[in-house]
């Protein structure tokens, strides 16, 4: 597993799931990354539904199930 740093998360623009995550999405789902002054969170492309903090998902599930697309 690669070590993802906070600085790397600042540059992520979207996330694609490599496997199903119950309650979050299915394999192949793409999420846009939104940011405020302190957090990076993901939400589906249509901007509906629950927002999830990206760093928390990576801590819980590891970075191997996410394909991160950088700017």
PDB file as gemmi writes it, atoms N, CA and C in Angstrom:
CRYST1    1.000    1.000    1.000  90.00  90.00  90.00 P 1                      
ATOM      1  N   UNK A   1       0.838  -1.169   0.000  1.00  0.00           N  
ATOM      2  CA  UNK A   1       0.000   0.000   0.000  1.00  0.00           C  
ATOM      3  C   UNK A   1       0.886   1.235   0.000  1.00  0.00           C  
ATOM      4  N   UNK A   2       0.594   2.171  -0.867  1.00  0.00           N  
ATOM      5  CA  UNK A   2       1.323   3.430  -0.903  1.00  0.00           C  
ATOM      6  C   UNK A   2       0.865   4.319   0.236  1.00  0.00           C  
ATOM      7  N   UNK A   3       1.792   5.118   0.740  1.00  0.00           N  
ATOM      8  CA  UNK A   3       1.451   6.075   1.791  1.00  0.00           C  
ATOM      9  C   UNK A   3       0.912   7.338   1.140  1.00  0.00           C  
ATOM     10  N   UNK A   4      -0.349   7.646   1.391  1.00  0.00           N  
ATOM     11  CA  UNK A   4      -0.957   8.855   0.844  1.00  0.00           C  
ATOM     12  C   UNK A   4      -0.810   9.960   1.872  1.00  0.00           C  
ATOM     13  N   UNK A   5      -0.281  11.072   1.442  1.00  0.00           N  
ATOM     14  CA  UNK A   5      -0.072  12.194   2.349  1.00  0.00           C  
ATOM     15  C   UNK A   5      -1.173  13.230   2.158  1.00  0.00           C  
ATOM     16  N   UNK A   6      -1.295  14.112   3.137  1.00  0.00           N  
ATOM     17  CA  UNK A   6      -2.274  15.188   3.057  1.00  0.00           C  
ATOM     18  C   UNK A   6      -2.007  16.033   1.822  1.00  0.00           C  
ATOM     19  N   UNK A   7      -0.744  16.295   1.526  1.00  0.00           N  
ATOM     20  CA  UNK A   7      -0.383  17.106   0.359  1.00  0.00           C  
ATOM     21  C   UNK A   7      -0.875  16.455  -0.928  1.00  0.00           C  
ATOM     22  N   UNK A   8      -0.771  15.135  -1.016  1.00  0.00           N  
ATOM     23  CA  UNK A   8      -1.260  14.427  -2.201  1.00  0.00           C  
ATOM     24  C   UNK A   8      -2.772  14.582  -2.337  1.00  0.00           C  
ATOM     25  N   UNK A   9      -3.488  14.542  -1.222  1.00  0.00           N  
ATOM     26  CA  UNK A   9      -4.945  14.674  -1.270  1.00  0.00           C  
ATOM     27  C   UNK A   9      -5.378  16.043  -1.770  1.00  0.00           C  
ATOM     28  N   UNK A  10      -4.549  17.040  -1.565  1.00  0.00           N  
ATOM     29  CA  UNK A  10      -4.880  18.384  -2.040  1.00  0.00           C  
ATOM     30  C   UNK A  10      -5.002  18.437  -3.554  1.00  0.00           C  
ATOM     31  N   UNK A  11      -4.334  17.515  -4.246  1.00  0.00           N  
ATOM     32  CA  UNK A  11      -4.296  17.519  -5.706  1.00  0.00           C  
ATOM     33  C   UNK A  11      -5.274  16.548  -6.360  1.00  0.00           C  
ATOM     34  N   UNK A  12      -6.009  15.761  -5.578  1.00  0.00           N  
ATOM     35  CA  UNK A  12      -6.947  14.781  -6.140  1.00  0.00           C  
ATOM     36  C   UNK A  12      -8.191  15.503  -6.644  1.00  0.00           C  
ATOM     37  N   UNK A  13      -8.597  15.181  -7.893  1.00  0.00           N  
ATOM     38  CA  UNK A  13      -9.809  15.820  -8.427  1.00  0.00           C  
ATOM     39  C   UNK A  13     -10.988  14.862  -8.542  1.00  0.00           C  
ATOM     40  N   UNK A  14     -10.716  13.561  -8.673  1.00  0.00           N  
ATOM     41  CA  UNK A  14     -11.811  12.592  -8.635  1.00  0.00           C  
ATOM     42  C   UNK A  14     -11.290  11.234  -8.208  1.00  0.00           C  
ATOM     43  N   UNK A  15     -12.221  10.396  -7.753  1.00  0.00           N  
ATOM     44  CA  UNK A  15     -11.905   9.083  -7.206  1.00  0.00           C  
ATOM     45  C   UNK A  15     -12.800   8.056  -7.887  1.00  0.00           C  
ATOM     46  N   UNK A  16     -12.211   6.924  -8.274  1.00  0.00           N  
ATOM     47  CA  UNK A  16     -12.974   5.826  -8.866  1.00  0.00           C  
ATOM     48  C   UNK A  16     -12.806   4.606  -7.964  1.00  0.00           C  
ATOM     49  N   UNK A  17     -13.915   3.924  -7.658  1.00  0.00           N  
ATOM     50  CA  UNK A  17     -13.861   2.738  -6.810  1.00  0.00           C  
ATOM     51  C   UNK A  17     -13.392   1.535  -7.612  1.00  0.00           C  
ATOM     52  N   UNK A  18     -12.469   0.766  -7.039  1.00  0.00           N  
ATOM     53  CA  UNK A  18     -11.982  -0.462  -7.662  1.00  0.00           C  
ATOM     54  C   UNK A  18     -12.751  -1.688  -7.175  1.00  0.00           C  
ATOM     55  N   UNK A  19     -13.544  -1.528  -6.108  1.00  0.00           N  
ATOM     56  CA  UNK A  19     -14.389  -2.615  -5.612  1.00  0.00           C  
ATOM     57  C   UNK A  19     -15.602  -2.011  -4.918  1.00  0.00           C  
ATOM     58  N   UNK A  20     -16.617  -2.840  -4.709  1.00  0.00           N  
ATOM     59  CA  UNK A  20     -17.840  -2.377  -4.048  1.00  0.00           C  
ATOM     60  C   UNK A  20     -17.555  -1.990  -2.600  1.00  0.00           C  
ATOM     61  N   UNK A  21     -18.158  -0.901  -2.161  1.00  0.00           N  
ATOM     62  CA  UNK A  21     -18.137  -0.501  -0.752  1.00  0.00           C  
ATOM     63  C   UNK A  21     -19.587  -0.304  -0.331  1.00  0.00           C  
ATOM     64  N   UNK A  22     -20.074  -1.191   0.519  1.00  0.00           N  
ATOM     65  CA  UNK A  22     -21.465  -1.150   0.928  1.00  0.00           C  
ATOM     66  C   UNK A  22     -21.783   0.212   1.519  1.00  0.00           C  
ATOM     67  N   UNK A  23     -22.876   0.808   1.051  1.00  0.00           N  
ATOM     68  CA  UNK A  23     -23.314   2.097   1.553  1.00  0.00           C  
ATOM     69  C   UNK A  23     -22.626   3.291   0.914  1.00  0.00           C  
ATOM     70  N   UNK A  24     -21.618   3.024   0.081  1.00  0.00           N  
ATOM     71  CA  UNK A  24     -20.888   4.122  -0.562  1.00  0.00           C  
ATOM     72  C   UNK A  24     -21.024   4.051  -2.073  1.00  0.00           C  
ATOM     73  N   UNK A  25     -20.677   2.915  -2.659  1.00  0.00           N  
ATOM     74  CA  UNK A  25     -20.785   2.787  -4.105  1.00  0.00           C  
ATOM     75  C   UNK A  25     -20.345   1.426  -4.597  1.00  0.00           C  
ATOM     76  N   UNK A  26     -20.444   1.255  -5.915  1.00  0.00           N  
ATOM     77  CA  UNK A  26     -20.092  -0.003  -6.564  1.00  0.00           C  
ATOM     78  C   UNK A  26     -18.823   0.170  -7.386  1.00  0.00           C  
ATOM     79  N   UNK A  27     -18.232  -0.936  -7.749  1.00  0.00           N  
ATOM     80  CA  UNK A  27     -17.035  -0.921  -8.574  1.00  0.00           C  
ATOM     81  C   UNK A  27     -17.267  -0.060  -9.811  1.00  0.00           C  
ATOM     82  N   UNK A  28     -16.338   0.842 -10.071  1.00  0.00           N  
ATOM     83  CA  UNK A  28     -16.430   1.704 -11.244  1.00  0.00           C  
ATOM     84  C   UNK A  28     -17.103   3.039 -11.005  1.00  0.00           C  
ATOM     85  N   UNK A  29     -17.764   3.208  -9.849  1.00  0.00           N  
ATOM     86  CA  UNK A  29     -18.388   4.498  -9.540  1.00  0.00           C  
ATOM     87  C   UNK A  29     -17.323   5.583  -9.443  1.00  0.00           C  
ATOM     88  N   UNK A  30     -17.649   6.745  -9.967  1.00  0.00           N  
ATOM     89  CA  UNK A  30     -16.724   7.880  -9.951  1.00  0.00           C  
ATOM     90  C   UNK A  30     -17.298   8.969  -9.060  1.00  0.00           C  
ATOM     91  N   UNK A  31     -16.445   9.513  -8.215  1.00  0.00           N  
ATOM     92  CA  UNK A  31     -16.824  10.574  -7.284  1.00  0.00           C  
ATOM     93  C   UNK A  31     -15.960  11.795  -7.537  1.00  0.00           C  
ATOM     94  N   UNK A  32     -16.572  12.953  -7.532  1.00  0.00           N  
ATOM     95  CA  UNK A  32     -15.837  14.215  -7.603  1.00  0.00           C  
ATOM     96  C   UNK A  32     -15.307  14.536  -6.213  1.00  0.00           C  
ATOM     97  N   UNK A  33     -14.171  15.206  -6.156  1.00  0.00           N  
ATOM     98  CA  UNK A  33     -13.600  15.638  -4.883  1.00  0.00           C  
ATOM     99  C   UNK A  33     -13.908  17.116  -4.693  1.00  0.00           C  
ATOM    100  N   UNK A  34     -14.510  17.424  -3.572  1.00  0.00           N  
ATOM    101  CA  UNK A  34     -14.819  18.804  -3.206  1.00  0.00           C  
ATOM    102  C   UNK A  34     -13.965  19.165  -2.011  1.00  0.00           C  
ATOM    103  N   UNK A  35     -13.748  20.433  -1.812  1.00  0.00           N  
ATOM    104  CA  UNK A  35     -12.896  20.822  -0.701  1.00  0.00           C  
ATOM    105  C   UNK A  35     -13.421  22.066  -0.012  1.00  0.00           C  
ATOM    106  N   UNK A  36     -13.150  22.115   1.279  1.00  0.00           N  
ATOM    107  CA  UNK A  36     -13.343  23.346   2.022  1.00  0.00           C  
ATOM    108  C   UNK A  36     -11.968  23.702   2.587  1.00  0.00           C  
ATOM    109  N   UNK A  37     -11.903  24.574   3.527  1.00  0.00           N  
ATOM    110  CA  UNK A  37     -10.592  25.012   3.996  1.00  0.00           C  
ATOM    111  C   UNK A  37      -9.793  23.922   4.707  1.00  0.00           C  
ATOM    112  N   UNK A  38     -10.467  22.894   5.233  1.00  0.00           N  
ATOM    113  CA  UNK A  38      -9.759  21.888   6.018  1.00  0.00           C  
ATOM    114  C   UNK A  38      -9.927  20.453   5.540  1.00  0.00           C  
ATOM    115  N   UNK A  39     -10.890  20.167   4.682  1.00  0.00           N  
ATOM    116  CA  UNK A  39     -11.204  18.783   4.346  1.00  0.00           C  
ATOM    117  C   UNK A  39     -11.326  18.582   2.844  1.00  0.00           C  
ATOM    118  N   UNK A  40     -11.153  17.340   2.444  1.00  0.00           N  
ATOM    119  CA  UNK A  40     -11.446  16.897   1.089  1.00  0.00           C  
ATOM    120  C   UNK A  40     -12.516  15.833   1.235  1.00  0.00           C  
ATOM    121  N   UNK A  41     -13.610  16.001   0.520  1.00  0.00           N  
ATOM    122  CA  UNK A  41     -14.663  15.007   0.606  1.00  0.00           C  
ATOM    123  C   UNK A  41     -15.124  14.647  -0.793  1.00  0.00           C  
ATOM    124  N   UNK A  42     -15.743  13.472  -0.905  1.00  0.00           N  
ATOM    125  CA  UNK A  42     -16.197  12.995  -2.208  1.00  0.00           C  
ATOM    126  C   UNK A  42     -17.712  12.943  -2.221  1.00  0.00           C  
ATOM    127  N   UNK A  43     -18.242  13.125  -3.408  1.00  0.00           N  
ATOM    128  CA  UNK A  43     -19.683  13.065  -3.634  1.00  0.00           C  
ATOM    129  C   UNK A  43     -19.873  12.581  -5.071  1.00  0.00           C  
ATOM    130  N   UNK A  44     -20.949  11.898  -5.325  1.00  0.00           N  
ATOM    131  CA  UNK A  44     -21.206  11.395  -6.686  1.00  0.00           C  
ATOM    132  C   UNK A  44     -21.205  12.530  -7.699  1.00  0.00           C  
ATOM    133  N   UNK A  45     -21.008  12.181  -8.958  1.00  0.00           N  
ATOM    134  CA  UNK A  45     -20.931  13.177 -10.029  1.00  0.00           C  
ATOM    135  C   UNK A  45     -22.160  14.067 -10.120  1.00  0.00           C  
ATOM    136  N   UNK A  46     -23.321  13.555  -9.728  1.00  0.00           N  
ATOM    137  CA  UNK A  46     -24.530  14.374  -9.808  1.00  0.00           C  
ATOM    138  C   UNK A  46     -24.723  15.235  -8.558  1.00  0.00           C  
ATOM    139  N   UNK A  47     -23.732  15.231  -7.676  1.00  0.00           N  
ATOM    140  CA  UNK A  47     -23.721  16.072  -6.468  1.00  0.00           C  
ATOM    141  C   UNK A  47     -24.879  15.804  -5.521  1.00  0.00           C  
ATOM    142  N   UNK A  48     -25.398  14.593  -5.541  1.00  0.00           N  
ATOM    143  CA  UNK A  48     -26.477  14.250  -4.623  1.00  0.00           C  
ATOM    144  C   UNK A  48     -25.988  13.203  -3.637  1.00  0.00           C  
ATOM    145  N   UNK A  49     -26.739  13.009  -2.609  1.00  0.00           N  
ATOM    146  CA  UNK A  49     -26.410  11.983  -1.636  1.00  0.00           C  
ATOM    147  C   UNK A  49     -25.405  12.460  -0.604  1.00  0.00           C  
ATOM    148  N   UNK A  50     -24.960  11.515   0.169  1.00  0.00           N  
ATOM    149  CA  UNK A  50     -24.063  11.794   1.278  1.00  0.00           C  
ATOM    150  C   UNK A  50     -22.664  12.111   0.782  1.00  0.00           C  
ATOM    151  N   UNK A  51     -22.017  13.025   1.460  1.00  0.00           N  
ATOM    152  CA  UNK A  51     -20.607  13.314   1.194  1.00  0.00           C  
ATOM    153  C   UNK A  51     -19.770  12.507   2.187  1.00  0.00           C  
ATOM    154  N   UNK A  52     -18.646  11.995   1.730  1.00  0.00           N  
ATOM    155  CA  UNK A  52     -17.752  11.202   2.572  1.00  0.00           C  
ATOM    156  C   UNK A  52     -16.389  11.874   2.610  1.00  0.00           C  
ATOM    157  N   UNK A  53     -15.785  11.931   3.788  1.00  0.00           N  
ATOM    158  CA  UNK A  53     -14.435  12.474   3.893  1.00  0.00           C  
ATOM    159  C   UNK A  53     -13.455  11.477   3.301  1.00  0.00           C  
ATOM    160  N   UNK A  54     -12.698  11.918   2.330  1.00  0.00           N  
ATOM    161  CA  UNK A  54     -11.781  11.043   1.610  1.00  0.00           C  
ATOM    162  C   UNK A  54     -10.731  10.446   2.534  1.00  0.00           C  
ATOM    163  N   UNK A  55     -10.151  11.244   3.407  1.00  0.00           N  
ATOM    164  CA  UNK A  55      -9.101  10.735   4.294  1.00  0.00           C  
ATOM    165  C   UNK A  55      -9.637   9.641   5.210  1.00  0.00           C  
ATOM    166  N   UNK A  56     -10.875   9.770   5.674  1.00  0.00           N  
ATOM    167  CA  UNK A  56     -11.463   8.745   6.540  1.00  0.00           C  
ATOM    168  C   UNK A  56     -11.672   7.442   5.785  1.00  0.00           C  
ATOM    169  N   UNK A  57     -12.121   7.522   4.542  1.00  0.00           N  
ATOM    170  CA  UNK A  57     -12.311   6.305   3.743  1.00  0.00           C  
ATOM    171  C   UNK A  57     -10.985   5.606   3.488  1.00  0.00           C  
ATOM    172  N   UNK A  58      -9.947   6.378   3.218  1.00  0.00           N  
ATOM    173  CA  UNK A  58      -8.630   5.783   2.979  1.00  0.00           C  
ATOM    174  C   UNK A  58      -8.100   5.136   4.254  1.00  0.00           C  
ATOM    175  N   UNK A  59      -8.311   5.765   5.389  1.00  0.00           N  
ATOM    176  CA  UNK A  59      -7.878   5.179   6.664  1.00  0.00           C  
ATOM    177  C   UNK A  59      -8.628   3.882   6.954  1.00  0.00           C  
ATOM    178  N   UNK A  60      -9.925   3.852   6.663  1.00  0.00           N  
ATOM    179  CA  UNK A  60     -10.732   2.663   6.944  1.00  0.00           C  
ATOM    180  C   UNK A  60     -10.459   1.509   5.986  1.00  0.00           C  
ATOM    181  N   UNK A  61     -10.378   1.808   4.701  1.00  0.00           N  
ATOM    182  CA  UNK A  61     -10.333   0.757   3.687  1.00  0.00           C  
ATOM    183  C   UNK A  61      -8.988   0.628   2.977  1.00  0.00           C  
ATOM    184  N   UNK A  62      -8.064   1.550   3.219  1.00  0.00           N  
ATOM    185  CA  UNK A  62      -6.784   1.539   2.515  1.00  0.00           C  
ATOM    186  C   UNK A  62      -6.919   2.217   1.167  1.00  0.00           C  
ATOM    187  N   UNK A  63      -5.801   2.517   0.563  1.00  0.00           N  
ATOM    188  CA  UNK A  63      -5.843   3.237  -0.713  1.00  0.00           C  
ATOM    189  C   UNK A  63      -5.921   2.304  -1.911  1.00  0.00           C  
ATOM    190  N   UNK A  64      -5.819   0.993  -1.687  1.00  0.00           N  
ATOM    191  CA  UNK A  64      -5.828   0.037  -2.780  1.00  0.00           C  
ATOM    192  C   UNK A  64      -7.157  -0.105  -3.498  1.00  0.00           C  
ATOM    193  N   UNK A  65      -8.235   0.319  -2.882  1.00  0.00           N  
ATOM    194  CA  UNK A  65      -9.543   0.185  -3.526  1.00  0.00           C  
ATOM    195  C   UNK A  65      -9.979   1.463  -4.222  1.00  0.00           C  
ATOM    196  N   UNK A  66      -9.125   2.475  -4.186  1.00  0.00           N  
ATOM    197  CA  UNK A  66      -9.437   3.745  -4.830  1.00  0.00           C  
ATOM    198  C   UNK A  66      -8.447   4.025  -5.945  1.00  0.00           C  
ATOM    199  N   UNK A  67      -8.956   4.473  -7.067  1.00  0.00           N  
ATOM    200  CA  UNK A  67      -8.114   4.968  -8.149  1.00  0.00           C  
ATOM    201  C   UNK A  67      -8.223   6.489  -8.086  1.00  0.00           C  
ATOM    202  N   UNK A  68      -7.141   7.137  -7.703  1.00  0.00           N  
ATOM    203  CA  UNK A  68      -7.147   8.585  -7.515  1.00  0.00           C  
ATOM    204  C   UNK A  68      -6.673   9.273  -8.781  1.00  0.00           C  
ATOM    205  N   UNK A  69      -7.437  10.241  -9.240  1.00  0.00           N  
ATOM    206  CA  UNK A  69      -7.044  11.025 -10.413  1.00  0.00           C  
ATOM    207  C   UNK A  69      -6.627  12.406  -9.931  1.00  0.00           C  
ATOM    208  N   UNK A  70      -5.396  12.765 -10.265  1.00  0.00           N  
ATOM    209  CA  UNK A  70      -4.840  14.043  -9.816  1.00  0.00           C  
ATOM    210  C   UNK A  70      -5.018  15.110 -10.876  1.00  0.00           C  
ATOM    211  N   UNK A  71      -4.922  16.369 -10.443  1.00  0.00           N  
ATOM    212  CA  UNK A  71      -5.036  17.517 -11.356  1.00  0.00           C  
ATOM    213  C   UNK A  71      -3.894  17.517 -12.332  1.00  0.00           C  
TER     214      UNK A  71                                                      
END                                                                             
